Amino acid sequence: MCGIVGAVAQRDVVDILVEGLRRLEYRGYDSAGVAVVNSSGDLQRLRRLGKVKELSDAVHSSPTPGGTGIAHTRWATHGEPSERNAHPHVSQEHIAVVHNGIIENHANLRRLLQEEGYVFTSDTDTEVIAHLVQKELKNSDSLLAAVQKTVKQLHGAYGTVLMDKNDASRLVVARSGSPLVIGLGIGENFIASDQLALLPVTRRFIFLEEGDVAEITRTSIRIFDKDGVAVERQIHESTASYDAGDKGQYRHFMLKEIYEQPNAVMNTLEGRLSNESVMDETFGNGAAELFKQVKHIQIVACGTSYHSAMVARYWLETFSGISCNVEIASEFRYRKSFVQPNSMVVTISQSGETADTLAALRLAKELGYLGSLSICNVAGSSLVRESDLAFMTRAGAEIGVASTKAFTTQLVGLAMLVLAIGKYNGLSAAQQQEMVVALKNLPTKLEESLALAPKIEALAEEFADKHHALFLGRGDQYPIAMEGALKLKEISYIHAEAYAAGELKHGPLALIDAHMPIIVVAPNNDLLEKLKSNVEEVRARGGILYVFADEDAKFESDATMRVINVPHIHPWLAPILYTLPLQLLSYYVAIIKGTDVDQPRNLAKSVTVE
């Protein structure tokens, strides 16, 4: 969570820092702040409650010159959103710090520091870092050495950047569980929690590894690993789109990203399919040899990624002939689990930095799985670097907090995994060819489904006064119902739950009345007749139904049922296609409710804290 930007340059950097925060605001928008050291050696700090615009306005009214600075946009963990809890935090008016993550032992550290006379002015866990560095600096010959001593005392996750006004020629950064990337300029260098923040000023990046501490000046980068040994890290040339942080013609990032899905899926598929099957090299060197041995897959993920994993379980067991378990990463990492013979672990994450998913991967590697595969959207992320194999979804930067194109491209990646493993486990050549054709036609089908937007927008008006909703699905559409419910919760704040349709009679029917809209996902497959029976159970109890149905399924609208006909598609890929109308429904309901679509309350994008 949270967004960090830092710079060491000859020019004034405050505008660069604030623009970087604007691009990172999707990671937190409770408060924002900046600290800059000017040419006289004064530390200038501005903090504001609310969004980055509040800070930007403050900067414009209070010029903040200087070539060394740090900035932060916050998603609150310790301490309510307020100006006093906004970063940067300072110690004795010369050490300034910004921090992402959670310091788990902050209470003990705070008590010890208070006993030594340090005065705390915030409720955050972050402030202990500033005071600890200040303390260690008394017995250290540099800010770097003080930070190296400090991080050994910290438990938890952190990406942190520190600055000393008494030596404004450098920044010192440390990474443990929360990502940081160095941006390389000419006669200037930068730091951020995401390369997106720095695209206006550089395309060259170094991704810090777990446990790294680095010193950054205008002309030099020194990096030390967790053991304090000087190391070189590879420089990457970014291919990320400069305008990824702009909405273009769209009212919201979420809407833009919904409409980007046909193209995003095309990018995911590009160069990975032959006419007969998926290319062996799609999942990396050695993937084919590993897949030949795999007889079980353990998938771990969180949130939306967990829903894609749930769909994949149906697919893998139906088409690939191997067993599959799916578990929420935060549960997997904290329980004793059994490793099935010949099992591979698959992790799924948009950012590749989700704390629980990363921890689950590290645990799995200790437990003795055959190998590990990550399905991820961010090249160079921790998950990608630490997995044996990686599949990049190529969705492009996703700014909206409610995930859209990341989800559909994850499903496409998992569909290709089904093909890649299935061909060694009884998936016939004819089946593979049929599935390849379906995948290649998918972008066109997604375009067709987007044409339903006006009808869905009209439907959404009926949700204006609703406070609860129920989503129903069967088979591999049950996780899609779960994803639809999550989207509605995230951005409209309607209490929405999803059930496998057959579970209705085991309790949820008690909730149904004329004020409870029921959203049904009804593709045309062998579960359709069962689903129609479930629909009638709802109608008999006065529920109003909203049915997203295959155009061949023969559902017809009436006084108690609103039917949206979805284009026909190969049943295998129906979960991907039906996702888009549900995304549009949640979007238009949120518009009517007047909520902040891109920055919903209490949420932020990349969950790098537990």
C-alpha positions as CSV (number, residue, x, y, z in Angstrom):
1,M,0.0,0.0,0.0
2,C,0.9,3.7,-0.1
3,G,3.0,5.4,-2.7
4,I,6.6,6.6,-2.3
5,V,8.6,9.0,-4.5
6,G,12.1,10.4,-3.8
7,A,14.7,12.4,-5.8
8,V,18.3,13.6,-5.7
9,A,18.9,16.2,-8.4
10,Q,20.4,19.6,-9.3
11,R,17.0,21.0,-10.3
12,D,14.0,21.6,-8.0
13,V,12.2,18.3,-7.5
14,V,8.9,19.1,-5.7
15,D,6.8,19.1,-9.0
16,I,8.4,15.7,-9.9
17,L,7.6,14.3,-6.5
18,V,4.0,15.5,-6.5
19,E,3.4,14.3,-10.1
20,G,4.8,10.9,-9.0
21,L,2.3,10.8,-6.1
22,R,-0.5,11.6,-8.5
23,R,0.4,8.6,-10.5
24,L,0.6,6.4,-7.4
25,E,-2.6,7.7,-5.7
26,Y,-4.4,4.5,-6.5
27,R,-2.1,2.9,-3.8
28,G,-3.5,5.2,-1.0
29,Y,-5.3,8.5,-0.8
30,D,-6.0,9.2,2.9
31,S,-3.3,11.9,3.1
32,A,-0.2,13.1,1.3
33,G,3.0,14.9,2.2
34,V,6.4,16.0,0.8
35,A,9.7,17.0,2.4
36,V,12.4,18.9,0.5
37,V,15.8,20.3,1.6
38,N,16.5,23.7,0.0
39,S,19.8,25.3,-0.9
40,S,20.1,26.8,2.6
41,G,19.9,23.4,4.2
42,D,16.4,24.0,5.6
43,L,14.0,21.0,5.7
44,Q,10.6,22.1,4.3
45,R,7.7,19.8,5.0
46,L,4.2,20.0,3.8
47,R,1.4,17.5,4.7
48,R,-2.3,17.5,3.9
49,L,-5.2,15.3,4.9
50,G,-7.1,14.0,1.8
51,K,-6.0,13.4,-1.8
52,V,-2.8,14.4,-3.6
53,K,-4.6,17.5,-5.0
54,E,-4.7,19.0,-1.5
55,L,-1.0,18.6,-1.3
56,S,-0.5,19.9,-4.8
57,D,-2.5,23.1,-4.0
58,A,-0.4,23.6,-0.9
59,V,2.8,23.3,-2.8
60,H,1.6,25.9,-5.4
61,S,0.7,28.3,-2.6
62,S,3.9,27.6,-0.6
63,P,6.9,27.3,-3.0
64,T,9.2,24.4,-1.9
65,P,12.5,24.7,-3.8
66,G,15.3,22.1,-3.4
67,G,17.0,19.3,-5.2
68,T,16.6,16.5,-2.6
69,G,13.2,15.4,-1.4
70,I,10.8,12.6,-0.5
71,A,7.1,12.3,-0.8
72,H,4.3,9.9,0.2
73,T,0.6,9.2,-0.4
74,R,-0.9,7.2,2.4
75,W,-3.3,4.3,3.0
76,A,-3.7,4.3,6.7
77,T,-2.6,1.3,8.8
78,H,-1.6,2.7,12.2
79,G,-3.2,5.9,13.1
80,E,-6.3,7.5,11.6
81,P,-6.1,9.6,8.4
82,S,-5.0,13.0,9.6
83,E,-2.3,15.7,8.9
84,R,-0.3,14.7,12.0
85,N,-0.2,11.1,10.8
86,A,0.7,11.9,7.3
87,H,4.2,11.1,6.0
88,P,7.0,12.3,5.9
89,H,7.8,12.0,9.6
90,V,10.8,13.7,11.2
91,S,13.1,13.2,14.1
92,Q,14.8,16.2,15.8
93,E,14.0,18.3,12.7
94,H,16.7,16.8,10.5
95,I,15.9,13.1,9.8
96,A,12.9,12.6,7.5
97,V,11.3,9.3,6.5
98,V,8.5,7.9,4.3
99,H,7.5,4.3,4.7
100,N,5.2,1.6,3.2
101,G,4.3,-1.5,5.1
102,I,3.9,-2.3,8.8
103,I,6.5,-2.4,11.6
104,E,5.1,-5.2,13.7
105,N,7.3,-4.4,16.8
106,H,6.6,-0.7,16.7
107,A,5.0,-0.6,20.2
108,N,8.1,-2.0,21.9
109,L,10.4,0.2,19.9
110,R,8.2,3.3,20.7
111,R,8.3,2.5,24.4
112,L,12.1,2.1,24.4
113,L,12.6,5.3,22.5
114,Q,10.3,7.3,24.7
115,E,12.3,6.1,27.7
116,E,15.4,7.6,26.0
117,G,13.6,11.0,25.7
118,Y,12.3,10.8,22.1
119,V,9.0,12.6,21.6
120,F,6.4,11.1,19.3
121,T,4.1,13.5,17.4
122,S,2.0,10.9,15.5
123,D,0.2,7.6,16.1
124,T,2.0,5.8,13.3
125,D,4.4,2.9,13.4
126,T,6.6,4.8,10.9
127,E,7.8,7.4,13.3
128,V,9.9,4.8,15.2
129,I,12.0,4.5,12.1
130,A,12.9,8.2,12.1
131,H,13.8,8.2,15.8
132,L,15.8,4.9,15.5
133,V,17.9,6.2,12.7
134,Q,18.4,9.5,14.6
135,K,19.6,7.4,17.6
136,E,21.9,5.2,15.5
137,L,23.4,8.1,13.7
138,K,25.0,9.3,16.9
139,N,27.3,6.3,16.7
140,S,27.6,5.9,12.9
141,D,29.7,7.6,10.4
142,S,27.0,7.9,7.8
143,L,23.2,7.8,7.2
144,L,23.7,4.5,5.3
145,A,25.4,2.9,8.3
146,A,22.7,4.2,10.7
147,V,19.9,2.7,8.4
148,Q,21.7,-0.6,8.2
149,K,21.8,-0.8,12.0
150,T,18.2,0.3,12.2
151,V,16.6,-2.3,9.8
152,K,18.1,-5.1,11.9
153,Q,15.8,-4.0,14.7
154,L,12.6,-3.8,12.6
155,H,10.1,-6.7,12.3
156,G,7.6,-6.6,9.6
157,A,7.3,-5.2,6.1
158,Y,8.8,-2.0,4.9
159,G,9.8,0.0,1.9
160,T,11.4,3.1,3.4
161,V,13.3,6.2,2.2
162,L,15.3,8.4,4.6
163,M,16.8,11.8,4.2
164,D,19.1,13.9,6.5
165,K,18.9,17.7,6.0
166,N,22.5,17.9,7.3
167,D,23.7,15.9,4.3
168,A,21.2,16.6,1.5
169,S,23.4,15.0,-1.2
170,R,21.9,11.5,-0.7
171,L,18.9,9.4,0.1
172,V,19.1,6.0,1.8
173,V,16.4,3.3,1.1
174,A,15.6,-0.1,2.5
175,R,13.3,-2.8,1.3
176,S,11.8,-5.7,3.1
177,G,8.5,-7.1,1.8
178,S,7.4,-3.8,0.2
179,P,8.7,-3.0,-3.3
180,L,11.1,-0.1,-4.2
181,V,12.5,0.8,-7.6
182,I,15.5,3.1,-8.4
183,G,15.1,5.3,-11.4
184,L,18.3,6.3,-13.2
185,G,18.6,9.8,-14.7
186,I,21.5,11.9,-16.1
187,G,23.1,13.7,-13.2
188,E,20.0,12.8,-11.1
189,N,18.5,9.7,-9.6
190,F,15.1,8.7,-8.2
191,I,13.3,6.2,-6.0
192,A,9.7,5.1,-6.0
193,S,7.4,2.3,-4.9
194,D,6.4,1.8,-8.6
195,Q,8.1,2.6,-11.8
196,L,4.9,4.3,-13.0
197,A,5.6,7.2,-10.8
198,L,8.9,7.9,-12.5
199,L,8.0,7.4,-16.2
200,P,7.9,11.2,-16.8
201,V,11.7,11.5,-15.9
202,T,13.3,8.1,-16.7
203,R,12.9,4.8,-18.5
204,R,15.8,3.0,-16.7
205,F,15.2,1.2,-13.5
206,I,16.8,-1.0,-10.9
207,F,14.5,-3.2,-8.8
208,L,15.7,-3.7,-5.3
209,E,15.7,-7.2,-3.9
210,E,14.4,-8.4,-0.6
211,G,16.6,-7.1,2.3
212,D,18.5,-4.5,0.1
213,V,19.7,-1.2,1.5
214,A,20.8,1.4,-1.0
215,E,22.4,4.8,-1.0
216,I,21.4,7.2,-3.8
217,T,23.2,10.4,-4.8
218,R,23.0,12.4,-8.0
219,T,25.8,10.5,-9.6
220,S,26.0,7.1,-7.8
221,I,24.0,4.1,-6.6
222,R,25.4,1.8,-3.9
223,I,23.4,-1.3,-3.1
224,F,24.0,-3.7,-0.2
225,D,22.2,-7.0,0.3
226,K,20.7,-8.3,3.6
227,D,24.1,-9.4,4.8
228,G,25.6,-5.9,4.1
229,V,27.6,-7.1,1.1
230,A,27.9,-4.6,-1.8
231,V,26.0,-6.0,-4.9
232,E,25.2,-5.0,-8.4
233,R,21.6,-5.2,-9.6
234,Q,20.5,-5.4,-13.2
235,I,19.3,-2.3,-15.0
236,H,16.0,-2.7,-16.8
237,E,14.7,-0.6,-19.7
238,S,11.0,0.0,-19.1
239,T,8.4,-0.6,-21.9
240,A,5.6,0.6,-19.7
241,S,3.2,3.1,-21.3
242,Y,3.9,6.7,-20.4
243,D,0.2,7.6,-20.5
244,A,-0.9,4.6,-18.3
245,G,-1.7,7.1,-15.6
246,D,-4.1,9.1,-17.8
247,K,-7.8,8.3,-18.2
248,G,-7.9,9.5,-21.9
249,Q,-11.5,9.8,-23.1
250,Y,-13.0,7.9,-20.2
251,R,-14.6,9.2,-17.1
252,H,-12.8,6.8,-14.8
253,F,-9.7,4.5,-14.9
254,M,-12.0,1.6,-14.2
255,L,-14.1,2.2,-17.3
256,K,-11.0,2.7,-19.4
257,E,-9.6,-0.6,-18.1
258,I,-12.9,-2.4,-18.7
259,Y,-12.8,-1.3,-22.3
260,E,-9.1,-2.1,-22.7
261,Q,-9.8,-5.8,-22.0
262,P,-10.1,-7.1,-25.6
263,N,-6.7,-5.5,-26.5
264,A,-5.2,-6.7,-23.2
265,V,-6.3,-10.3,-23.8
266,M,-4.9,-10.0,-27.3
267,N,-1.5,-9.0,-25.8
268,T,-1.7,-11.9,-23.4
269,L,-2.2,-14.4,-26.2
270,E,0.3,-12.8,-28.6
271,G,3.1,-15.2,-29.7
272,R,2.0,-17.9,-27.3
273,L,-0.3,-20.1,-29.4
274,S,0.4,-22.3,-32.4
275,N,-2.5,-23.6,-34.5
276,E,-2.4,-26.8,-32.5
277,S,-1.7,-25.8,-28.9
278,V,0.1,-23.5,-26.5
279,M,3.8,-22.9,-27.2
280,D,6.1,-24.8,-24.8
281,E,8.2,-21.7,-24.0
282,T,5.1,-19.7,-22.9
283,F,5.8,-20.5,-19.3
284,G,9.6,-20.2,-19.4
285,N,12.6,-22.5,-19.9
286,G,12.1,-25.9,-18.4
287,A,8.3,-25.5,-18.1
288,A,7.5,-28.5,-20.4
289,E,9.8,-30.8,-18.3
290,L,8.1,-29.7,-15.1
291,F,4.6,-30.0,-16.5
292,K,5.2,-33.6,-17.6
293,Q,5.8,-34.5,-13.9
294,V,3.0,-32.5,-12.4
295,K,0.0,-34.5,-11.1
296,H,-1.4,-31.9,-8.7
297,I,-1.5,-28.2,-8.5
298,Q,-1.8,-26.0,-5.4
299,I,-2.9,-22.5,-6.2
300,V,-2.7,-19.6,-3.7
301,A,-3.9,-16.1,-4.2
302,C,-5.9,-13.3,-2.6
303,G,-9.0,-11.3,-3.5
304,T,-9.8,-11.1,-7.3
305,S,-6.8,-13.3,-8.0
306,Y,-8.4,-16.0,-5.7
307,H,-11.5,-15.9,-7.9
308,S,-9.4,-16.6,-11.0
309,A,-7.8,-19.5,-9.2
310,M,-11.3,-20.9,-8.4
311,V,-12.2,-20.9,-12.1
312,A,-8.9,-22.6,-12.9
313,R,-9.6,-25.4,-10.5
314,Y,-12.7,-26.4,-12.5
315,W,-10.7,-26.1,-15.8
316,L,-7.7,-28.1,-14.6
317,E,-9.7,-31.0,-13.2
318,T,-12.1,-31.0,-16.2
319,F,-9.6,-30.7,-19.1
320,S,-6.1,-31.4,-17.8
321,G,-6.8,-34.5,-15.8
322,I,-5.0,-33.5,-12.6
323,S,-6.2,-32.6,-9.2
324,C,-6.2,-29.0,-8.0
325,N,-6.5,-27.3,-4.6
326,V,-7.1,-23.5,-4.3
327,E,-6.5,-21.6,-1.1
328,I,-6.5,-18.0,0.1
329,A,-2.9,-17.1,0.6
330,S,-3.3,-15.7,4.1
331,E,-4.9,-19.1,5.2
332,F,-2.3,-21.2,3.4
333,R,0.7,-19.5,5.0
334,Y,-0.6,-19.8,8.6
335,R,-1.7,-23.4,8.7
336,K,0.0,-26.8,8.4
337,S,-0.8,-28.1,5.0
338,F,-0.1,-31.4,3.2
339,V,2.0,-31.5,0.1
340,Q,0.5,-33.8,-2.5
341,P,2.9,-36.0,-4.5
342,N,4.2,-34.4,-7.7
343,S,2.6,-31.1,-6.8
344,M,3.4,-27.7,-8.3
345,V,2.5,-24.4,-6.5
346,V,1.0,-21.6,-8.6
347,T,0.7,-18.1,-7.2
348,I,-1.4,-15.4,-8.8
349,S,-1.1,-11.6,-8.2
350,Q,-1.6,-8.5,-10.3
351,S,1.3,-6.6,-8.6
352,G,3.5,-9.5,-7.6
353,E,3.9,-7.8,-4.3
354,T,0.9,-9.0,-2.3
355,A,2.4,-9.8,1.1
356,D,0.4,-12.9,1.9
357,T,0.9,-14.4,-1.6
358,L,4.6,-13.8,-1.4
359,A,4.8,-15.4,2.1
360,A,2.8,-18.4,0.8
361,L,5.3,-18.8,-2.1
362,R,8.3,-18.7,0.3
363,L,6.6,-21.3,2.5
364,A,5.8,-23.6,-0.4
365,K,9.4,-23.5,-1.5
366,E,10.4,-24.7,2.0
367,L,7.7,-27.5,1.9
368,G,9.2,-29.2,-1.1
369,Y,6.9,-28.6,-4.1
370,L,8.2,-29.8,-7.5
371,G,8.4,-26.2,-8.7
372,S,6.6,-22.9,-8.6
373,L,4.9,-20.8,-11.2
374,S,3.7,-17.2,-10.8
375,I,1.0,-15.6,-12.9
376,C,1.6,-11.9,-12.7
377,N,1.3,-8.5,-14.4
378,V,4.4,-6.8,-13.2
379,A,7.8,-7.8,-14.6
380,G,10.5,-7.6,-12.1
381,S,8.1,-7.9,-9.1
382,S,9.1,-10.1,-6.1
383,L,6.8,-12.9,-7.0
384,V,8.2,-13.1,-10.5
385,R,11.8,-13.0,-9.3
386,E,11.3,-15.7,-6.6
387,S,9.3,-18.2,-8.7
388,D,10.9,-20.9,-10.8
389,L,8.6,-20.0,-13.7
390,A,6.7,-16.9,-14.5
391,F,3.8,-16.1,-16.9
392,M,3.4,-12.4,-17.5
393,T,-0.2,-11.4,-18.2
394,R,0.8,-8.2,-20.2
395,A,-2.4,-6.4,-19.0
396,G,-0.6,-3.1,-18.8
397,A,-0.7,-0.8,-15.8
398,E,-4.0,-1.2,-13.9
399,I,-4.8,2.0,-11.9
400,G,-8.4,1.4,-10.9
401,V,-8.5,-0.2,-7.4
402,A,-11.3,-2.6,-8.5
403,S,-9.4,-5.1,-10.7
404,T,-10.8,-5.6,-14.2
405,K,-8.3,-6.4,-17.0
406,A,-5.8,-8.0,-14.5
407,F,-8.5,-10.5,-13.7
408,T,-9.5,-11.4,-17.3
409,T,-5.8,-11.7,-18.4
410,Q,-5.1,-14.0,-15.4
411,L,-7.9,-16.2,-16.6
412,V,-6.5,-16.3,-20.1
413,G,-3.1,-17.2,-18.6
414,L,-4.7,-20.0,-16.6
415,A,-6.5,-21.2,-19.7
416,M,-3.2,-21.6,-21.4
417,L,-1.8,-23.4,-18.4
418,V,-4.7,-25.9,-18.8
419,L,-3.6,-26.5,-22.3
420,A,0.1,-26.7,-21.4
421,I,-0.5,-29.3,-18.7
422,G,-3.4,-31.0,-20.4
423,K,-1.4,-32.1,-23.4
424,Y,0.7,-34.3,-21.1
425,N,-2.4,-35.7,-19.3
426,G,-4.8,-36.9,-22.0
427,L,-6.0,-33.7,-23.7
428,S,-6.4,-34.9,-27.3
429,A,-5.0,-33.1,-30.3
430,A,-8.5,-32.3,-31.5
431,Q,-9.5,-30.8,-28.1
432,Q,-6.4,-28.7,-28.0
433,Q,-7.0,-27.4,-31.5
434,E,-10.6,-26.5,-30.7
435,M,-9.6,-24.7,-27.5
436,V,-6.9,-22.8,-29.4
437,V,-9.5,-21.5,-31.9
438,A,-11.7,-20.5,-29.0
439,L,-8.9,-18.5,-27.3
440,K,-8.0,-16.8,-30.6
441,N,-11.6,-15.7,-31.0
442,L,-11.9,-14.4,-27.4
443,P,-10.9,-10.8,-28.0
444,T,-13.7,-10.4,-30.6
445,K,-16.2,-11.9,-28.3
446,L,-15.1,-9.5,-25.5
447,E,-15.7,-6.6,-27.9
448,E,-19.2,-7.9,-28.6
449,S,-20.0,-8.1,-24.9
450,L,-18.9,-4.5,-24.4
451,A,-21.7,-3.5,-26.8
452,L,-24.1,-4.5,-24.0
453,A,-23.1,-1.4,-22.0
454,P,-26.2,0.8,-22.7
455,K,-28.6,-2.0,-21.7
456,I,-26.6,-2.6,-18.5
457,E,-26.5,1.1,-17.7
458,A,-30.3,1.2,-17.9
459,L,-30.6,-1.8,-15.6
460,A,-28.3,-0.2,-13.0
461,E,-30.9,2.5,-12.3
462,E,-33.0,-0.1,-10.5
463,F,-30.2,-0.5,-8.0
464,A,-30.2,3.1,-6.8
465,D,-32.1,2.4,-3.6
466,K,-30.8,-1.1,-3.0
467,H,-28.5,-2.0,0.0
468,H,-28.1,-5.8,-0.6
469,A,-27.6,-8.1,-3.6
470,L,-27.2,-11.8,-4.2
471,F,-25.1,-13.3,-7.0
472,L,-25.7,-16.9,-8.2
473,G,-23.6,-19.1,-10.5
474,R,-23.1,-22.8,-11.2
475,G,-19.9,-24.7,-12.0
476,D,-17.0,-22.5,-13.2
477,Q,-19.5,-19.5,-13.2
478,Y,-19.8,-19.7,-9.4
479,P,-16.4,-17.9,-9.0
480,I,-17.5,-15.3,-11.6
481,A,-20.6,-14.7,-9.4
482,M,-18.1,-14.2,-6.5
483,E,-16.1,-11.7,-8.5
484,G,-19.3,-9.9,-9.5
485,A,-20.3,-9.6,-5.9
486,L,-16.8,-8.3,-5.0
487,K,-16.9,-5.6,-7.6
488,L,-20.3,-4.4,-6.4
489,K,-19.1,-4.3,-2.8
490,E,-15.8,-2.6,-3.7
491,I,-17.1,0.4,-5.6
492,S,-20.8,0.8,-4.8
493,Y,-20.7,-0.3,-1.1
494,I,-23.7,-2.5,-1.6
495,H,-23.6,-5.6,0.6
496,A,-23.3,-8.3,-2.0
497,E,-22.8,-12.0,-1.5
498,A,-22.3,-14.9,-4.0
499,Y,-23.5,-18.5,-3.7
500,A,-23.3,-21.6,-5.8
501,A,-26.9,-21.7,-7.1
502,G,-27.6,-25.1,-5.5
503,E,-26.9,-23.7,-2.1
504,L,-29.9,-21.4,-2.2
505,K,-32.2,-23.8,-0.4
506,H,-29.6,-24.3,2.4
507,G,-30.3,-20.9,3.9
508,P,-29.9,-18.0,1.5
509,L,-33.5,-18.3,0.3
510,A,-34.5,-16.7,3.7
511,L,-33.0,-13.4,2.5
512,I,-35.0,-13.1,-0.7
513,D,-37.7,-10.6,-1.0
514,A,-38.7,-7.8,-3.5
515,H,-35.9,-5.6,-2.1
516,M,-33.1,-8.1,-2.8
517,P,-31.9,-8.1,-6.4
518,I,-30.6,-11.5,-7.6
519,I,-28.0,-11.5,-10.3
520,V,-27.7,-14.8,-12.1
521,V,-24.9,-15.9,-14.4
522,A,-26.4,-18.4,-16.9
523,P,-24.3,-19.7,-19.7
524,N,-25.6,-22.3,-22.0
525,N,-24.0,-25.5,-20.7
526,D,-25.1,-28.7,-19.1
527,L,-25.9,-27.0,-15.8
528,L,-28.4,-24.7,-17.5
529,E,-31.6,-26.7,-16.6
530,K,-30.5,-26.9,-13.0
531,L,-29.9,-23.2,-12.9
532,K,-33.4,-22.5,-14.4
533,S,-34.9,-24.5,-11.5
534,N,-32.9,-22.3,-9.0
535,V,-34.3,-19.2,-10.8
536,E,-37.8,-20.4,-10.3
537,E,-37.2,-20.9,-6.6
538,V,-36.3,-17.2,-6.4
539,R,-39.2,-16.0,-8.5
540,A,-41.6,-18.0,-6.3
541,R,-40.5,-15.9,-3.3
542,G,-40.9,-12.5,-4.9
543,G,-37.2,-11.9,-5.8
544,I,-36.4,-9.6,-8.8
545,L,-33.9,-11.4,-11.1
546,Y,-31.2,-10.0,-13.3
547,V,-30.1,-12.8,-15.6
548,F,-27.0,-12.7,-17.8
549,A,-27.7,-15.5,-20.2
550,D,-26.2,-17.0,-23.3
551,E,-28.3,-15.8,-26.2
552,D,-29.1,-19.5,-27.0
553,A,-30.3,-20.2,-23.5
554,K,-33.9,-19.0,-24.1
555,F,-34.4,-16.9,-21.1
556,E,-37.0,-14.2,-21.7
557,S,-37.7,-11.0,-19.7
558,D,-40.9,-10.5,-17.8
559,A,-42.2,-8.6,-14.8
560,T,-39.9,-10.3,-12.4
561,M,-36.9,-11.1,-14.6
562,R,-34.6,-8.8,-16.6
563,V,-32.6,-10.7,-19.1
564,I,-29.3,-9.5,-20.8
565,N,-28.4,-11.8,-23.7
566,V,-24.6,-12.4,-23.8
567,P,-23.0,-13.5,-27.1
568,H,-22.5,-17.2,-27.5
569,I,-19.0,-18.5,-26.8
570,H,-17.2,-21.8,-26.3
571,P,-18.5,-23.0,-22.9
572,W,-14.9,-23.3,-21.7
573,L,-14.3,-19.6,-21.9
574,A,-17.7,-18.4,-20.8
575,P,-16.4,-17.4,-17.3
576,I,-14.1,-14.8,-19.0
577,L,-16.8,-13.4,-21.3
578,Y,-19.4,-13.1,-18.5
579,T,-17.0,-11.1,-16.3
580,L,-17.3,-8.0,-18.5
581,P,-21.1,-7.4,-18.1
582,L,-20.8,-7.8,-14.3
583,Q,-17.9,-5.3,-14.2
584,L,-20.1,-2.9,-16.2
585,L,-23.0,-3.4,-13.9
586,S,-21.0,-2.6,-10.8
587,Y,-19.5,0.5,-12.5
588,Y,-22.9,1.9,-13.5
589,V,-24.4,1.2,-10.1
590,A,-21.5,3.0,-8.5
591,I,-22.1,6.0,-10.8
592,I,-25.7,6.1,-9.7
593,K,-24.7,5.8,-6.0
594,G,-22.3,8.6,-6.5
595,T,-19.3,6.8,-5.0
596,D,-15.6,7.3,-5.9
597,V,-15.2,4.6,-8.5
598,D,-11.4,4.7,-8.8
599,Q,-10.6,5.3,-5.2
600,P,-13.3,3.5,-3.1
601,R,-13.3,4.1,0.6
602,N,-11.0,2.1,2.9
603,L,-9.3,0.4,-0.1
604,A,-6.1,0.8,-2.1
605,K,-4.5,-1.2,-4.9
606,S,-1.4,-3.2,-4.0
607,V,-1.7,-5.0,-0.6
608,T,1.8,-5.2,0.5
609,V,0.9,-5.3,4.2
610,E,-0.8,-8.1,6.0
